[in-house]
């Protein structure tokens, strides 16, 4: 039996080691900490909403997959999201909490709220305490506050009291919203979430990415006009980098395939767009002379930030695996094999089992953008999803993982 990188056996072993590392993020005082490369909490880091939601999601999926001693971690995450991160006055969730338990960033962001909806959906399926109430509020808040029916997409940032909507619009938060909406649709049975996920994809990918030769504009103004030079002076920003992000093209491609697989009428353009996004990202980011994939390129496909991020590799291999299953084309299997080998050789930390979050262009340790190993979300997905059907989402299918 094949037990090389990317095989069922290799991924199962890797998942166990990753989870052993990830569970060290649990704080007795509440929530999950940002871990350093040794798996110790970084003492100066605030508690981040997106990290706490992602870790809750990972532990919930692990519990559903039959991993031992995960449900208490899911309960712990749901409790943190329901208490220390929650804005009891205005509703919704603060973006960051100080280690003293007081909010340090009260802005309400679509990105973090999408991850709360994702975590709540899976935690509810896992039977975590308080998850049903968390899912009910997350659904209401995202649907009423962030979803914009006029544009068919989500707004980005709102003041703590919901009084002021920031004019910036972003593709990244909408991409994670697509994922959250697909999970919410499966867990709740409410297809309005799937319809909204399709609406987002039709506009950001079907209109904007298509118009830009399948390089996805990440940044927009209030009326969804692309702003191609946004953050040109801060090209390595972790959430709003300048230029084009090939890793997001892979991630969108995978989500389009999941969405197509979930529809009674799969819409041929979803497959076509997924393949076009994937092909463009490969043309721009893959080099025969160097392993890994750059974080960003310019609008001509030339690298801007050449550091290699673990999440880009995870999404690239997941997209290749999904497209191979959906299309049957061997070219996707070949790229998946290459990328699994690179993940194994360069990104998996043999000492801890976690994945290095950032490497230099020469595949050495780097921290230009990311320091430490703050979450296990992308790595866990990469180690689990290739064994699951393309639809429904993992919340409903991961119980059969590797069986």
C-alpha positions in Angstrom: 0.0 0.0 0.0 1.3 3.5 -0.9 2.3 5.4 2.2 4.1 8.3 0.5 3.3 12.0 0.8 -0.3 12.6 0.2 -1.4 9.0 0.6 -4.3 8.1 2.9 -1.8 6.6 5.4 0.5 9.6 5.3 -2.3 12.1 5.7 -3.9 10.2 8.6 -0.6 10.1 10.4 0.1 13.7 9.7 -3.4 14.7 10.9 -2.8 13.1 14.3 0.5 14.9 14.7 -1.0 18.2 13.6 -3.8 17.9 16.1 -1.4 17.1 18.9 0.4 20.3 18.1 -2.8 22.4 17.7 -4.4 21.4 21.0 -1.5 23.2 22.8 -3.2 26.4 21.8 -5.9 26.0 24.4 -5.8 28.7 27.1 -7.1 27.8 30.5 -8.4 31.4 30.8 -10.5 30.9 27.6 -9.9 30.8 23.9 -7.0 29.7 21.8 -3.6 31.3 21.7 -1.3 32.2 18.8 1.4 29.5 18.9 5.1 30.0 18.1 7.1 27.5 16.1 7.8 25.4 19.2 4.1 25.2 20.0 4.2 27.7 22.9 1.7 30.6 23.2 3.3 33.9 22.0 2.9 35.9 25.2 2.6 39.3 23.5 -0.2 38.3 21.0 -3.8 39.2 21.5 -6.6 36.7 21.0 -7.7 36.8 17.4 -11.3 36.1 16.4 -10.3 34.3 13.2 -7.8 32.0 15.0 -10.3 31.1 17.7 -13.0 30.4 15.1 -10.7 28.4 12.9 -9.4 26.3 15.8 -12.9 25.6 17.0 -13.7 24.5 13.4 -10.7 22.2 13.2 -11.4 20.5 16.6 -15.1 20.1 15.6 -14.2 18.3 12.4 -11.7 16.2 14.2 -14.3 15.2 16.7 -16.7 14.3 13.9 -13.9 12.2 12.3 -13.6 10.2 15.5 -10.5 11.7 17.0 -10.4 11.2 20.7 -10.7 14.0 23.3 -11.7 16.7 20.8 -15.2 17.6 22.0 -14.0 19.4 25.1 -11.8 21.6 22.8 -14.9 22.3 20.7 -16.9 23.3 23.8 -13.9 25.5 24.9 -14.0 27.3 21.5 -17.7 27.8 21.4 -17.6 29.2 25.0 -14.9 31.7 24.0 -16.8 32.8 20.9 -20.0 33.1 23.0 -18.5 35.1 25.8 -15.1 36.8 25.6 -15.3 37.7 21.9 -19.0 38.5 21.9 -20.3 42.1 22.0 -23.1 41.8 24.5 -24.3 45.3 23.8 -24.5 45.4 20.0 -24.3 41.8 19.0 -21.6 40.3 16.8 -18.0 39.6 17.7 -15.0 41.7 18.4 -12.0 41.2 16.2 -9.4 40.9 18.9 -9.3 40.6 22.7 -6.4 41.4 24.9 -5.0 38.8 27.3 -6.7 40.7 30.1 -10.0 39.8 28.5 -10.9 43.3 27.2 -11.5 44.1 23.5 -8.6 45.8 21.7 -10.2 45.9 18.3 -13.9 46.4 18.3 -14.4 46.6 14.5 -16.8 44.0 13.1 -15.2 42.3 10.1 -16.8 40.1 7.6 -13.6 37.9 7.6 -13.8 37.0 11.3 -17.6 36.7 11.2 -17.5 34.3 8.3 -15.2 32.1 10.3 -17.5 32.3 13.3 -20.4 31.1 11.0 -18.1 28.3 9.7 -17.1 27.2 13.2 -20.6 27.4 14.6 -21.9 25.3 11.8 -19.5 22.4 12.4 -19.6 22.8 16.2 -23.4 22.4 16.0 -23.1 19.2 14.0 -20.5 18.0 16.6 -23.0 18.6 19.4 -21.0 21.2 21.3 -22.5 23.0 24.2 -24.0 26.3 23.1 -23.3 25.7 19.4 -27.0 26.0 18.3 -27.3 29.4 19.9 -24.0 30.5 18.4 -25.0 29.3 14.9 -28.4 31.1 15.2 -26.7 34.4 16.0 -23.9 34.0 13.5 -26.5 33.3 10.8 -28.5 36.3 11.8 -25.6 38.7 12.1 -23.9 37.7 8.9 -27.2 37.7 7.0 -28.5 41.0 8.3 -25.2 43.0 8.7 -22.7 41.8 6.2 -24.8 40.5 3.3 -25.6 43.2 0.8 -28.5 42.1 -1.4 -28.0 45.0 -3.8 -24.5 44.0 -4.8 -24.9 40.3 -4.2 -21.8 40.2 -2.0 -20.7 41.1 1.5 -19.5 44.4 2.9 -16.1 44.3 4.7 -16.0 46.3 7.9 -18.6 47.8 10.1 -18.2 49.9 13.3 -18.8 48.2 16.6 -22.3 49.7 17.0 -23.1 48.9 13.3 -23.4 52.7 12.6 -20.8 53.0 9.9 -19.8 50.7 7.0 -16.3 51.1 5.7 -16.1 51.8 1.9 -13.5 49.1 1.2 -14.7 45.9 -0.3 -12.6 42.7 -0.4 -12.6 39.4 -2.3 -10.8 37.5 0.5 -13.5 37.9 3.1 -16.1 37.1 0.5 -14.2 33.9 -0.5 -14.3 32.7 3.1 -17.9 33.7 3.2 -18.6 31.3 0.3 -17.0 28.5 2.3 -19.0 29.4 5.5 -22.3 29.7 3.5 -21.8 26.2 2.0 -21.3 24.7 5.4 -24.2 26.6 6.9 -26.4 25.5 4.0 -25.6 21.8 4.7 -25.9 22.0 8.5 -29.1 24.1 8.6 -30.8 22.8 5.4 -31.4 26.4 4.4 -30.5 26.8 0.7 -30.5 30.6 0.9 -26.8 30.3 2.0 -25.9 28.3 -1.1 -27.8 30.8 -3.3 -25.8 33.6 -1.8 -22.5 31.7 -2.2 -23.3 31.3 -5.9 -24.1 35.0 -6.1 -20.7 35.9 -4.7 -18.9 33.6 -7.1 -20.9 34.9 -10.1 -19.7 38.4 -9.4 -16.2 38.1 -8.1 -15.1 35.3 -10.3 -17.6 35.2 -13.2 -17.3 39.0 -13.8 -14.1 40.4 -12.2 -11.7 37.5 -12.5 -12.9 36.8 -16.0 -12.4 40.4 -17.0 -8.8 40.3 -15.6 -7.7 37.2 -17.5 -8.4 35.0 -14.5 -6.2 37.0 -12.1 -8.5 37.9 -9.3 -8.8 41.5 -8.2 -8.6 41.4 -4.4 -9.5 45.0 -3.5 -12.5 47.2 -4.5 -14.1 50.5 -3.6 -17.6 50.9 -2.2 -19.3 50.2 -5.6 -17.1 47.2 -6.4 -14.8 48.9 -8.8 -11.4 47.1 -8.6 -8.5 49.1 -7.1 -5.5 47.4 -8.7 -2.8 49.4 -7.0 -4.2 49.0 -3.5 -1.4 48.5 -0.9 1.4 48.8 -3.5 3.5 50.2 -0.6 2.7 47.2 1.6 3.0 44.3 -0.8 3.4 41.6 1.9 0.4 42.5 4.0 -1.0 39.2 5.5 -4.7 40.0 4.6 -4.6 42.8 2.0 -1.5 42.3 -0.1 -0.8 44.2 -3.3 -1.5 42.6 -6.6 -2.6 39.0 -7.4 -2.6 36.2 -4.9 -2.3 32.8 -6.7 -3.2 30.9 -3.5 -6.6 32.5 -3.6 -7.1 31.5 -7.2 -6.5 27.9 -6.1 -8.8 28.3 -3.1 -11.6 29.9 -5.3 -11.2 27.1 -7.8 -11.7 24.5 -5.1 -14.8 26.3 -3.8 -16.3 26.6 -7.2 -16.0 22.8 -7.6 -17.5 22.2 -4.2 -20.4 24.5 -5.1 -20.9 22.9 -8.5 -20.9 19.5 -6.9 -23.6 20.6 -4.5 -26.1 22.0 -7.1 -28.8 20.0 -8.8 -28.0 22.2 -11.8 -24.2 22.5 -11.6 -23.8 25.4 -14.0 -21.0 24.5 -16.5 -19.3 27.9 -16.0 -18.3 26.9 -12.5 -16.1 24.1 -13.8 -14.8 26.2 -16.6 -13.9 29.1 -14.3 -12.3 26.7 -11.8 -10.0 25.3 -14.5 -9.2 28.8 -15.9 -8.3 30.1 -12.4 -6.2 27.0 -11.7 -4.4 27.3 -15.1 -3.6 31.0 -14.6 -2.3 30.4 -11.1 -0.1 27.6 -12.4 1.2 29.7 -15.3 2.0 32.6 -12.9 3.3 30.8 -9.8 4.8 27.4 -10.7 8.5 27.2 -11.7 10.4 24.2 -12.9 13.5 25.7 -11.3 12.2 26.3 -7.7 9.8 24.5 -5.4 6.9 26.1 -3.7 4.6 28.9 -4.8 5.0 32.7 -4.3 2.6 34.6 -2.2 1.8 37.3 -4.7 2.4 38.4 -8.3 1.9 41.6 -10.2 -0.8 42.0 -12.9 1.5 40.4 -15.5 2.2 37.3 -13.5 5.7 38.3 -12.2 6.4 37.5 -8.5 6.1 40.4 -6.1 6.4 38.6 -2.7 8.2 35.4 -3.4 8.0 34.0 0.1 6.3 30.6 0.3 3.3 30.3 2.6 1.9 27.0 3.9 -1.7 28.0 3.2 -0.9 28.5 -0.5 0.5 25.0 -0.8 -2.4 23.6 1.1 -4.9 25.3 -1.2 -3.0 24.4 -4.4 -2.9 20.7 -3.6 -6.6 20.7 -2.5 -7.6 22.4 -5.8 -5.6 19.9 -7.7 -7.1 17.0 -5.8 -10.7 18.4 -6.3 -10.2 19.1 -10.0 -8.7 15.6 -10.6 -11.8 14.0 -9.0 -14.3 16.3 -10.8 -12.7 16.2 -14.3 -10.7 13.0 -14.2 -7.7 14.8 -15.8 -4.3 13.3 -15.0 -2.6 16.7 -15.2 -4.2 17.6 -11.8 -3.1 14.4 -10.2 0.5 15.0 -11.4 0.6 18.5 -9.8 -1.0 17.1 -6.6 1.8 14.5 -6.4 4.5 17.2 -6.9 3.0 19.5 -4.3 2.5 16.8 -1.7 6.2 15.9 -2.1 7.1 19.6 -1.6 4.9 19.9 1.5 6.5 16.8 3.0 10.0 17.9 2.2 9.8 21.6 3.1 6.7 22.5 5.1 6.0 19.7 7.5 8.1 20.2 10.7 9.5 16.7 11.4 9.9 17.7 15.1 6.4 18.9 15.8 4.2 17.7 13.0 2.8 21.2 12.4 3.5 23.0 9.1 5.9 25.9 8.8 3.7 28.9 8.0 6.3 30.8 5.9 9.5 29.9 4.0 11.9 32.1 2.0 12.1 31.8 -1.8 15.0 29.4 -1.2 12.8 27.3 1.2 14.5 28.5 4.4 12.6 29.6 7.5 11.1 33.1 7.2 8.9 35.5 9.1 8.5 38.4 6.7 4.7 38.2 7.0 3.9 35.3 9.4 5.6 34.6 12.7 4.9 31.3 14.4 2.2 28.8 13.6 -1.1 30.5 14.6 -3.7 28.0 13.3 -4.2 24.5 11.8 -7.1 25.3 9.5 -5.5 25.1 6.0 -3.2 22.2 6.9 -6.1 20.2 8.5 -8.3 20.7 5.4 -5.5 19.6 3.2 -5.0 16.4 5.2 -8.7 15.6 5.4 -10.6 16.7 2.3 -9.0 14.5 -0.3 -10.6 11.5 1.3 -14.1 13.1 1.3 -16.7 13.7 -1.4 -16.8 17.1 -3.1 -20.3 17.6 -1.7 -21.8 17.9 0.8 -19.4 19.7 3.0 -17.1 18.0 5.5 -19.5 18.8 8.3 -21.8 16.0 7.0 -19.2 13.6 5.5 -16.1 13.6 7.7 -17.5 10.8 9.9 -16.5 8.4 7.1 -13.0 9.8 6.9 -10.5 7.1 5.6 -13.0 4.3 6.3 
